[in-house]
Amino acid sequence: MLDAPPGRIGPLTVPTISVAAQIEFKQMYPVWMPERPRRPKDADDLVRLLTVPGRADPRTPRP
């Protein structure tokens, strides 16, 4: 999941999760763990992630 370029927090270099990986996680979580349905916050996050300008994944799945 940590396949995006490193990010920075002040002087620290930190691993980051790519937009594509975040989308996959947010979409698949209810499938992988059906006893834990998608939260409203996750659906909102998914909409935001799918509209990130210049994201590499051209698919437009629906939340």
N, CA, C and O atoms as CSV, one atom per row, in Angstrom:
chain,resi,resn,atom,element,x,y,z
A,1,MET,N,N,0.808,-1.203,0.000
A,1,MET,CA,C,0.000,0.000,0.000
A,1,MET,C,C,0.849,1.265,0.000
A,1,MET,O,O,0.437,2.299,-0.525
A,2,LEU,N,N,2.013,1.177,0.580
A,2,LEU,CA,C,2.852,2.372,0.694
A,2,LEU,C,C,3.709,2.537,-0.550
A,2,LEU,O,O,4.938,2.549,-0.487
A,3,ASP,N,N,3.021,2.663,-1.692
A,3,ASP,CA,C,3.735,2.712,-2.968
A,3,ASP,C,C,3.818,4.112,-3.570
A,3,ASP,O,O,4.349,4.283,-4.667
A,4,ALA,N,N,3.309,5.091,-2.880
A,4,ALA,CA,C,3.387,6.468,-3.371
A,4,ALA,C,C,4.742,7.065,-2.976
A,4,ALA,O,O,5.424,6.531,-2.102
A,5,PRO,N,N,5.123,8.151,-3.607
A,5,PRO,CA,C,6.376,8.800,-3.200
A,5,PRO,C,C,6.298,9.207,-1.728
A,5,PRO,O,O,5.212,9.490,-1.223
A,6,PRO,N,N,7.432,9.239,-1.042
A,6,PRO,CA,C,7.420,9.632,0.368
A,6,PRO,C,C,6.888,11.051,0.545
A,6,PRO,O,O,7.044,11.910,-0.323
A,7,GLY,N,N,6.268,11.262,1.671
A,7,GLY,CA,C,5.798,12.596,2.027
A,7,GLY,C,C,6.706,13.181,3.097
A,7,GLY,O,O,7.668,12.552,3.539
A,8,ARG,N,N,6.377,14.392,3.497
A,8,ARG,CA,C,7.174,15.041,4.538
A,8,ARG,C,C,6.257,15.626,5.586
A,8,ARG,O,O,5.212,16.202,5.284
A,9,ILE,N,N,6.678,15.463,6.826
A,9,ILE,CA,C,6.044,16.118,7.965
A,9,ILE,C,C,7.177,16.817,8.692
A,9,ILE,O,O,7.956,16.193,9.412
A,10,GLY,N,N,7.253,18.124,8.490
A,10,GLY,CA,C,8.390,18.855,9.048
A,10,GLY,C,C,9.681,18.267,8.503
A,10,GLY,O,O,9.820,18.105,7.290
A,11,PRO,N,N,10.619,17.947,9.369
A,11,PRO,CA,C,11.898,17.400,8.902
A,11,PRO,C,C,11.841,15.892,8.612
A,11,PRO,O,O,12.810,15.330,8.102
A,12,LEU,N,N,10.736,15.244,8.925
A,12,LEU,CA,C,10.630,13.796,8.742
A,12,LEU,C,C,10.179,13.420,7.337
A,12,LEU,O,O,9.320,14.083,6.757
A,13,THR,N,N,10.753,12.367,6.798
A,13,THR,CA,C,10.274,11.773,5.559
A,13,THR,C,C,9.412,10.586,5.974
A,13,THR,O,O,9.828,9.760,6.787
A,14,VAL,N,N,8.207,10.507,5.409
A,14,VAL,CA,C,7.262,9.470,5.834
A,14,VAL,C,C,6.698,8.727,4.626
A,14,VAL,O,O,6.552,9.310,3.552
A,15,PRO,N,N,6.377,7.422,4.798
A,15,PRO,CA,C,5.744,6.685,3.710
A,15,PRO,C,C,4.314,7.180,3.510
A,15,PRO,O,O,3.670,7.627,4.459
A,16,THR,N,N,3.825,7.101,2.290
A,16,THR,CA,C,2.458,7.521,2.001
A,16,THR,C,C,1.726,6.436,1.214
A,16,THR,O,O,2.340,5.620,0.528
A,17,ILE,N,N,0.419,6.449,1.330
A,17,ILE,CA,C,-0.438,5.506,0.616
A,17,ILE,C,C,-0.924,6.195,-0.650
A,17,ILE,O,O,-1.428,7.317,-0.592
A,18,SER,N,N,-0.778,5.534,-1.789
A,18,SER,CA,C,-1.198,6.130,-3.057
A,18,SER,C,C,-2.712,6.312,-3.098
A,18,SER,O,O,-3.450,5.633,-2.384
A,19,VAL,N,N,-3.159,7.225,-3.932
A,19,VAL,CA,C,-4.591,7.448,-4.111
A,19,VAL,C,C,-5.260,6.162,-4.596
A,19,VAL,O,O,-6.337,5.805,-4.121
A,20,ALA,N,N,-4.625,5.466,-5.540
A,20,ALA,CA,C,-5.209,4.221,-6.063
A,20,ALA,C,C,-5.391,3.187,-4.959
A,20,ALA,O,O,-6.417,2.509,-4.913
A,21,ALA,N,N,-4.408,3.057,-4.067
A,21,ALA,CA,C,-4.509,2.102,-2.966
A,21,ALA,C,C,-5.604,2.516,-1.983
A,21,ALA,O,O,-6.326,1.666,-1.464
A,22,GLN,N,N,-5.728,3.812,-1.730
A,22,GLN,CA,C,-6.788,4.286,-0.836
A,22,GLN,C,C,-8.159,3.994,-1.428
A,22,GLN,O,O,-9.076,3.590,-0.713
A,23,ILE,N,N,-8.299,4.200,-2.742
A,23,ILE,CA,C,-9.572,3.921,-3.408
A,23,ILE,C,C,-9.897,2.438,-3.291
A,23,ILE,O,O,-11.022,2.073,-2.948
A,24,GLU,N,N,-8.921,1.587,-3.573
A,24,GLU,CA,C,-9.168,0.143,-3.487
A,24,GLU,C,C,-9.575,-0.246,-2.073
A,24,GLU,O,O,-10.525,-1.008,-1.891
A,25,PHE,N,N,-8.878,0.259,-1.085
A,25,PHE,CA,C,-9.201,-0.070,0.303
A,25,PHE,C,C,-10.612,0.386,0.660
A,25,PHE,O,O,-11.388,-0.376,1.236
A,26,LYS,N,N,-10.939,1.625,0.317
A,26,LYS,CA,C,-12.267,2.163,0.650
A,26,LYS,C,C,-13.378,1.407,-0.074
A,26,LYS,O,O,-14.460,1.221,0.483
A,27,GLN,N,N,-13.125,0.968,-1.313
A,27,GLN,CA,C,-14.137,0.225,-2.064
A,27,GLN,C,C,-14.283,-1.200,-1.553
A,27,GLN,O,O,-15.399,-1.710,-1.452
A,28,MET,N,N,-13.185,-1.836,-1.234
A,28,MET,CA,C,-13.201,-3.256,-0.928
A,28,MET,C,C,-13.436,-3.585,0.543
A,28,MET,O,O,-13.760,-4.728,0.866
A,29,TYR,N,N,-13.283,-2.637,1.420
A,29,TYR,CA,C,-13.429,-2.912,2.855
A,29,TYR,C,C,-14.740,-3.630,3.179
A,29,TYR,O,O,-14.715,-4.613,3.920
A,30,PRO,N,N,-15.896,-3.177,2.649
A,30,PRO,CA,C,-17.136,-3.899,2.952
A,30,PRO,C,C,-17.181,-5.312,2.359
A,30,PRO,O,O,-17.918,-6.163,2.856
A,31,VAL,N,N,-16.410,-5.566,1.314
A,31,VAL,CA,C,-16.344,-6.896,0.724
A,31,VAL,C,C,-15.437,-7.788,1.572
A,31,VAL,O,O,-15.776,-8.932,1.874
A,32,TRP,N,N,-14.278,-7.244,1.951
A,32,TRP,CA,C,-13.318,-8.002,2.742
A,32,TRP,C,C,-13.847,-8.273,4.146
A,32,TRP,O,O,-13.559,-9.318,4.728
A,33,MET,N,N,-14.612,-7.342,4.687
A,33,MET,CA,C,-15.140,-7.472,6.046
A,33,MET,C,C,-16.632,-7.133,6.035
A,33,MET,O,O,-17.020,-6.056,6.488
A,34,PRO,N,N,-17.469,-8.034,5.525
A,34,PRO,CA,C,-18.888,-7.715,5.367
A,34,PRO,C,C,-19.622,-7.410,6.676
A,34,PRO,O,O,-20.671,-6.766,6.674
A,35,GLU,N,N,-19.064,-7.874,7.774
A,35,GLU,CA,C,-19.700,-7.557,9.064
A,35,GLU,C,C,-19.480,-6.105,9.476
A,35,GLU,O,O,-20.063,-5.637,10.454
A,36,ARG,N,N,-18.634,-5.393,8.726
A,36,ARG,CA,C,-18.364,-3.983,9.016
A,36,ARG,C,C,-18.697,-3.160,7.778
A,36,ARG,O,O,-17.818,-2.904,6.955
A,37,PRO,N,N,-19.948,-2.742,7.634
A,37,PRO,CA,C,-20.345,-2.011,6.431
A,37,PRO,C,C,-19.615,-0.673,6.307
A,37,PRO,O,O,-19.076,-0.140,7.278
A,38,ARG,N,N,-19.617,-0.152,5.085
A,38,ARG,CA,C,-18.955,1.129,4.815
A,38,ARG,C,C,-19.585,2.226,5.673
A,38,ARG,O,O,-20.806,2.356,5.747
A,39,ARG,N,N,-18.743,2.987,6.300
A,39,ARG,CA,C,-19.206,4.121,7.104
A,39,ARG,C,C,-19.486,5.308,6.184
A,39,ARG,O,O,-18.891,5.410,5.111
A,40,PRO,N,N,-20.383,6.206,6.592
A,40,PRO,CA,C,-20.624,7.409,5.773
A,40,PRO,C,C,-19.330,8.173,5.482
A,40,PRO,O,O,-19.160,8.690,4.378
A,41,LYS,N,N,-18.418,8.252,6.450
A,41,LYS,CA,C,-17.152,8.947,6.243
A,41,LYS,C,C,-16.346,8.285,5.120
A,41,LYS,O,O,-15.720,8.974,4.315
A,42,ASP,N,N,-16.364,6.940,5.068
A,42,ASP,CA,C,-15.620,6.242,4.017
A,42,ASP,C,C,-16.226,6.508,2.642
A,42,ASP,O,O,-15.493,6.674,1.667
A,43,ALA,N,N,-17.543,6.551,2.553
A,43,ALA,CA,C,-18.198,6.876,1.283
A,43,ALA,C,C,-17.826,8.295,0.850
A,43,ALA,O,O,-17.554,8.534,-0.327
A,44,ASP,N,N,-17.814,9.232,1.797
A,44,ASP,CA,C,-17.411,10.615,1.484
A,44,ASP,C,C,-15.956,10.668,1.025
A,44,ASP,O,O,-15.627,11.353,0.057
A,45,ASP,N,N,-15.083,9.935,1.731
A,45,ASP,CA,C,-13.663,9.885,1.347
A,45,ASP,C,C,-13.514,9.343,-0.064
A,45,ASP,O,O,-12.725,9.864,-0.853
A,46,LEU,N,N,-14.265,8.304,-0.383
A,46,LEU,CA,C,-14.170,7.679,-1.698
A,46,LEU,C,C,-14.545,8.671,-2.798
A,46,LEU,O,O,-13.883,8.724,-3.834
A,47,VAL,N,N,-15.585,9.444,-2.584
A,47,VAL,CA,C,-15.979,10.463,-3.566
A,47,VAL,C,C,-14.838,11.460,-3.759
A,47,VAL,O,O,-14.513,11.821,-4.891
A,48,ARG,N,N,-14.233,11.903,-2.665
A,48,ARG,CA,C,-13.116,12.855,-2.768
A,48,ARG,C,C,-11.929,12.237,-3.508
A,48,ARG,O,O,-11.323,12.874,-4.368
A,49,LEU,N,N,-11.607,10.995,-3.164
A,49,LEU,CA,C,-10.466,10.335,-3.794
A,49,LEU,C,C,-10.673,10.135,-5.291
A,49,LEU,O,O,-9.729,10.245,-6.074
A,50,LEU,N,N,-11.908,9.842,-5.686
A,50,LEU,CA,C,-12.190,9.614,-7.099
A,50,LEU,C,C,-12.124,10.900,-7.928
A,50,LEU,O,O,-12.089,10.845,-9.157
A,51,THR,N,N,-12.108,12.039,-7.267
A,51,THR,CA,C,-12.053,13.316,-7.985
A,51,THR,C,C,-10.695,14.010,-7.834
A,51,THR,O,O,-10.569,15.196,-8.142
A,52,VAL,N,N,-9.684,13.281,-7.364
A,52,VAL,CA,C,-8.338,13.861,-7.239
A,52,VAL,C,C,-7.832,14.180,-8.640
A,52,VAL,O,O,-7.755,13.285,-9.482
A,53,PRO,N,N,-7.485,15.438,-8.906
A,53,PRO,CA,C,-6.972,15.798,-10.232
A,53,PRO,C,C,-5.690,15.038,-10.552
A,53,PRO,O,O,-4.791,14.932,-9.719
A,54,GLY,N,N,-5.622,14.515,-11.769
A,54,GLY,CA,C,-4.407,13.859,-12.223
A,54,GLY,C,C,-4.144,12.497,-11.622
A,54,GLY,O,O,-3.033,11.981,-11.750
A,55,ARG,N,N,-5.120,11.899,-10.973
A,55,ARG,CA,C,-4.859,10.572,-10.398
A,55,ARG,C,C,-4.601,9.587,-11.523
A,55,ARG,O,O,-5.149,9.727,-12.617
A,56,ALA,N,N,-3.776,8.601,-11.261
A,56,ALA,CA,C,-3.317,7.682,-12.303
A,56,ALA,C,C,-4.402,6.721,-12.774
A,56,ALA,O,O,-4.372,6.295,-13.929
A,57,ASP,N,N,-5.345,6.369,-11.929
A,57,ASP,CA,C,-6.348,5.365,-12.274
A,57,ASP,C,C,-7.543,6.040,-12.944
A,57,ASP,O,O,-8.285,6.762,-12.277
A,58,PRO,N,N,-7.752,5.823,-14.260
A,58,PRO,CA,C,-8.829,6.521,-14.955
A,58,PRO,C,C,-10.211,5.924,-14.723
A,58,PRO,O,O,-11.205,6.481,-15.189
A,59,ARG,N,N,-10.297,4.796,-14.009
A,59,ARG,CA,C,-11.624,4.216,-13.753
A,59,ARG,C,C,-12.438,5.164,-12.892
A,59,ARG,O,O,-11.882,5.928,-12.103
A,60,THR,N,N,-13.739,5.115,-13.041
A,60,THR,CA,C,-14.609,5.967,-12.220
A,60,THR,C,C,-15.673,5.110,-11.531
A,60,THR,O,O,-16.863,5.265,-11.805
A,61,PRO,N,N,-15.254,4.204,-10.637
A,61,PRO,CA,C,-16.231,3.400,-9.928
A,61,PRO,C,C,-17.096,4.262,-9.020
A,61,PRO,O,O,-16.700,5.355,-8.616
A,62,ARG,N,N,-18.233,3.776,-8.718
A,62,ARG,CA,C,-19.177,4.511,-7.870
A,62,ARG,C,C,-19.101,3.999,-6.439
A,62,ARG,O,O,-18.947,2.798,-6.216
A,63,PRO,N,N,-19.209,4.917,-5.454
A,63,PRO,CA,C,-19.177,4.488,-4.044
A,63,PRO,C,C,-20.405,3.662,-3.686
A,63,PRO,O,O,-20.542,3.221,-2.545
